[in-house]
Amino acid sequence: MRSLKDRPHARHALLAATSLATLVALPTFAAAQDTSAVEEIIVTATKRDATIQDIPFSINAQTQADIQKSGAVTLEDLSRNVAGLSIQNLGPGQSQVSIRGVSAGQVVRDQPGVKEQVGVYLDESVISLSLFTPDVDLFDLNRVETLRGPQGTLFGSGSVGGTIRYITNQPKIGVYEGVVEGNVNVLKGGDVGGYAKGAVNIPVSDKVALRAVGYHTEYAGFIDALGEGGTRKKNVNDGSRSGG
C-alpha cells in the first residue's frame, strides 16, 4: 500500500482542504468573540468607584434588576442568591447575619461587650448595632453589596466576618421620574395584607435634585390565640413595617 509520501497529488489535496477549513473557521471564531460582551457593574466596596472585576477581594453585587427578578423584599430573601450569606430570623429587627459561617454566635443582646461580626451599612452609615439588624426594604435600591471578610481595614472591627451594604439610588439632575408599586394578598383563614411603595425624583435646579422614597407594608396574620374562658384572639401574628 502506497503512503502519502508516494502520492504527491493526494498530499497536496489534503493540505489544500485543511487550509480551506482553517480559512472558513476563522471568521466564525471572530464573530463569536464579538458577541461575548461582559456587563460592567460599578461598586464602591473600596470607598471609590471601581468595576467589580477590579476589586481585589471576594464581593457579590445584586443590582436593582437582579432584586426585581428574584422578587426579594428583605435581606433574608436576597441571601438565597448569595453564596456564603445566611440569615437567622430571630424576629423583626433582630435577624442575625453570618457570612461564611462567621457571626457573633450569641442571641442575648443585653450582655456587655456583645459585638456583631458582620457590619450592615446604608450607603456610608452603619445601621447594625449589638446584633440588631434593621429590616430595610429593598425598594428603589441601586444594589446590595456583600463583601466577604475580614473587612476591618475599611469598615471597622464590626466587620470581621464581612460587610453588607445597601446602596440607594442617588438623585438625578434634570430628570423628573417616579415609580409606584402595590400589592394586596389574602390568606385563607387569615387576614388581608399588602404593601404600597413609591419613589419620586424632582430636579430643584441645575445642580440640585431631590429623591424621596417611602413604603408601608401590612403583614397578614393567620394564627389565633386562645385565652381564658374560651376567648379567642384572631390573627395575632400580624404586623406592619414603614420606612422612607
Buried (B, 14 or more C-beta within 10 A) or exposed (E): EEEEEEEEEEEEEEEEEEEEEEEEEEEEEEEEEEEEEEEEBEBBBBEEEBEBEEBEEBBBBBBBEBBEEBEBBBBBBBBEBBEBBBBEEBEEEBBBBBBBEBBBEBEEEEEEEEEBBBBBBBEEEBBBBBBBBBBBBBBBBBBBBBBBBBBEEEBEEBBBBBBBBBBBBEBEEEEEEEEEEEEEEEBEEBBEBBBBBBBBBBBEEEEEBEBEBBBBBBBBBBEEEEEEEEEEEEBEEBEEBEBE
